[in-house]
Amino acid sequence: MEDVKWNSTYKKDNIRLLRRHLSLTQKEFIQQYLTPEDGKPSMCVATFSNLESKGGIRLNEVTQTIAEKLQIDPTLFCLSPEKFADRLNTVLPNVKDTADISQPAAKAGNIDRLLYRLTMYFSEQLFDKRLKKGDKVESDRILAEKLGVGRSAIREALKVLDVLGMIDIRPGQGTFISNDEADFFIIPLSWSLFLNGGQIENILMVRNILEKKAAELTAEAGGEDCMEKLHDVSNRIHEAYLGQNFQDFLNCDLEFHLCIASGSGNAVIHSMIQTIGNLMKHVSGTGMVDQQQLQEIYEEHRLIYGAILSRDAAAAGKFMEEHLQKSMKRYNYR
């Protein structure tokens, strides 16, 4: 029997991917799939948008309704986006080819190009001192007029920039430039890896190179503050491992890698590793699902931590590289 991993957190991502693949706006998607026979939509666009981006208690209801309309198994929405796309090729042969469904392409204007244009627009204003960290930016209506695109496309692009940490969307208040102004110029370096689509392998290759170098630099010159933080997170990893607390372990795992990246002393390395990590979470979700993986990662972390404590840069880099290669296989990136 095929080994399929089901994860309910993928539901919101797969709803969004299906909608984009069908080239429907959120309003059109609601009208087509979430409007009963009485003609009254079951939710407003704002609610649906929030469901797509953050999930919520209505996810089960929505996926069930969509599955009934499409006559597919609702559990398909629990598959990873890649497997979701593959299955749709089989169960929905009359829907256009789904080979690219897992690529977050926008209906019109191409979201990737719009993200680039928005980033450059804000960057120019920062360089020209018309904006500074913490400043409120123009409304989505004004931005849409200036860039010649729809307001919905602008809002979608702004949400991505918010996830990246370049801006801060505050409901009811507006959108603001990140308080860490330097991030606005560092983050696009890593985001640019995504602009052409289909770049997951390239992104992982860059991440692996950066993480290996970060481990080497931290072992060579990591300060006492870094070593204290690394000691603390390693202790918490140990406690989570003994208690078989998967969520705590996963949170500490991410913190472990970011601590090493920070200890490298290179702000660009740290920012790119952090950003790539955030983006990969949105693409693939979490991959750690069983006790065997928990033990494997725990042992691999011990080797990396030991090498850094010993100030053995070569060993730290080697163990980090091996850990990342094994992680790629664990999480089915290869």
Secondary structure, DSSP 8 states (H G I E B T S, - for coil): -------GGGHHHHHHHHHHHTT--HHHHHHHHS--TTS--SS-HHHHHHHHHH--TTHHHHHHHHHHHHTS-GGGGGS-HHHHHHHHHHH-TTS---TTTTS---SSS-HHHHHHHHHHHHHHHHHTTS--TT-B---HHHHHHHHTS-HHHHHHHHHHHHHHTSEEEETTTEEEE-SSTTHHHHHHHHHGGGTTS--HHHHHHHHHHHHHHHHHHHHHH--HHHHHHHHHHHHHHHHHHHTT-HHHHHHHHHHHHHHHHHHTT-HHHHHHHHHHHHHHHHHH-----SHHHHHHHHHHHHHHHHHHHTT-HHHHHHHHHHHHHHHHHHTT--
